[in-house]
Amino acid sequence: DTGVSQDPRHKITKRGQNVTFRCDPISEHNRLYWYRQTLGQGPEFLTYFQNEAQLEKSRLLSDRFSAERPKGSFSTLEIQRTEQGDSAMYLCATPDRDGGYTFGSGTRLTVV
Amino acid sequence: QQPVQSPQAVILREGEDAVINCSSSKALYSVHWYRQKHGEAPVFLMILLKGGEQKGHEKISASFNEKKQQSSLYLTASQLSYSGTYFCGTVPDTGTASKLTFGTGTRLQVTL
């Protein structure tokens, strides 16, 4: 139990379809981060929230990507018109009491 | 801009020691270290803040050379459970809260 729940764990979708992932921190955190990780690479920053406000977005986040955190608790990441290059592990993270990040188990997206 | 880690990969026999280095081109506020096992989320090991402190965590310790913007992770008397990919993550010294940028990763395999 990592303290951050992500759903679904796996998603296979056809190219061109829309997908939405959800991140639920178990306890309240002001900050919430989304990262993307491809095979053999380190996680790459996508975006982060301070409460409901989306404060920073990576250039990796094209117009097809949108993220929300409507009540400052859970967050969703939507990808529209998916492409094969979107295939990756999408990780959500929150700060932990030791100063690091606690990551969720991630959503593995496969676009076919 | 991504921190560079060395070596890229290392194989150890159980009980041997290893050092993993992380180098950044930017002035840093903090360095994080994470271990990620195959198919799992990264797990936070420790954080080092500007000031050059050295931290310890059982047989895993780390140092941060602020002048060189380098950090090293020391694994002593390695155990099979240490196997995985190690990532450093850096936060730049910009004076504001900022995202973590992960390094290139070091794959560590501990064998009997």
Interface residues (C-beta under 8 A of the other chain):
Chain A: T2 R31 Y33 Y35 G40 Q41 G42 P43 E44 F45 Y48 Q50 E56 L91 D96 D98 G99 G100 Y101 T102 F103 G104 S105 G106
Chain B: Q2 S30 H32 Y34 E40 A41 P42 V43 F44 L45 M46 I47 L49 F87 G89 A97 S98 K99 L100 T101 F102 G103 T104 G105
